[in-house]
Amino acid sequence: RPPRSTLFPYTTLFRSEVASFGVDTLQGALPIASAVDSTVTPLKRLYGQPLYPIGRYHYDDTEVGNGFDYLYVVTSVAERRIPISATTYYTQRYESPITPR
């Protein structure tokens, strides 16, 4: 039997998106409010905004398969539209990097 790491290609193991949440749901993201635990209170205010502890967002993965190792990562994604012409835009997408400690 081959080692578990060779059973599936790299993209299958590490590139699957479980869910996407956002304020703008036009591109298939779920409303961010559906992942917010409203019972978690802010730690303090920072720059006029509430600062929440770890655990403010919650999601149950209902598609888990037995026999597989899972790694869940939460990243921030921001987009900005840059006009190229009067009718054409270029979208830049920024995602927070995953770096080892």
N, C-alpha and C positions, 0 to 999 in steps of 0.2 A: 504494500500500500504506500503510495507517495506521501511525503510530509504534507500536513494540512496547508502549509503556505503555497504549495504548488497545485492545489486542487482547482483554483480559480485564478483567472488573470488579475493583475493588480487593480485594474479599473473596477472590477466587480467587487473586490474586497473593500476598497477604500473610497470609492467615489459615489456611493449611493446617497441620495438626499432623502431623508426621512420626512421632513416637513419644512415648510418655509412660512414664516410669519412676517407681516408687515402692515404698515398703515395703508399703503397702496396695494389693493388686492386685484388689480386689473390683470396682472400677469400670473395669476394662479396662487398667490400667497394667501394663507389663511389670515383672518383678522388677528392682529397681535393681542387683542383683548381676550381671545379664546385661550391663550397660554398664560395669562396673568393670574397669579394667586392673589386675590384682593384682600386676603387676611394678613398678608405680610406688610408690616408697617415700615416706613422709611427710617433709616438710621439717623439721618440728618439732612439738612438742605445744603447744597453745594452749588454756587453760582445761580441761586434762585430756583434750582430744580431739586426734587427729592432724590436722595441717594439710597437705593435699596440694597439689602444684603443678598448674598447668594441664596437662591431658592425662590426668588420672586416669580420666575417663570417655570411652568410645569407642563410636561407633555408625556403622555403614555403611548409608547410604541406598540401598536396592536398587531404588527406584522412580523414579530420576532420568530425566527425559525430555530428549532432545536439543533444543537450540534455546531453552532457557529459562534465565534467570538465577536463581540460587538464593542465598538468604541464610538461614543457619542461626543461630538464636538459642537460647541456653539460658537459661531463667528458673527461678526458684525459686517454688514455689507452696505456700502453707500454708492449711489450713482449720481452722476451729474451730466446734463445735456449741454453740449457745446455746439453752437450754431456754426455750420460750415457755409451755408448760403441762406437765403431768405426762406427756403422750404426744406432744407436738409439739416439734420442734426447728427452729431457723433456722440454716442453715450460712453462715458468712461465709468468703469465699475471698479470699486476699491473694496477689497475684502481683508479683514484683519488676518495677519499671518499666524500660522501654527508653528511655533518654534520650540525645540526641546530645551529643557532647563538644565 
